[in-house]
Amino acid sequence: MFWVYHNKKGKATLHKAFCESCNAGMGLSGAVDQSGKWEGPFEDIDEAKASTEVALIPCRKCRPDRDW
């Protein structure tokens, strides 16, 4: 599962659901985030890419762009 985080500056970051920064779309605090918006879950990276018009930046912690 994957999630996309859109910040207010217009950037979108791709995360794996288990990532500590993502926390299955709850973010680090586990509460509503005022600085951006989570979208997901998505079954695969292609589905996540199709959900946004901006280029996705892979999270540096969970590395969703790598095939484990």
N, C-alpha and C positions, 0 to 999 in steps of 0.2 A: 504494500500500500504506500502511496505517496501523497504528499500535501504540498501546496504552493502558498507561499507567504508573499503578499503584496504590501510593500511599505508605501507611505505617503509620498515618497519621492519618485514613484513610478517603477521601482525595481521589483522583480519577482524572483524568489528563491525557491528552489526545489528541495524538498526534504523527504527522507524516509519516515514513515509513521513513528518508528521507535526512537528517532533522534531526540536527544534531550532538549534541543531548541524547539522542536515541533511539538512533542508530547501529544501526538494524535490530534493536532489542530488546536491545542490549548495553549501552546507557547510555554515559555519558561516559568511564568508565574502561575499557570493553571487557571487564569482568570481572563476576562475580556481584555483584549489588547487595544488601547486607544491609538496606537501609532501605525496600525496596519490591519490587514484582513487575511484570514486563513481561508483557503478553498480546498475542498477535498472531502473525503478521500478519493483517490484515483487508483484504479487497478494497476496501471502501468505508466511508464514515463511518457509514452505517446499520447495517452489520454490527458495527462497533466499538461503537456505542451499545447494540445488543442484547446485547452481551457483559457488560454491567455494570448494576447496579441503581442506581448513583449517577450524578448528572449529570456529564457530561464537561466538563472545563475545557480549552479549546484552548491549545496551547503558544504562548507569545508570540514564540518565535523562528521557527518554521516556518509558523505561521498555517494549520493544516489546515482551518479552517472557511471559508477564502476560496477561491473558484474562480479558479485562476490560468489 
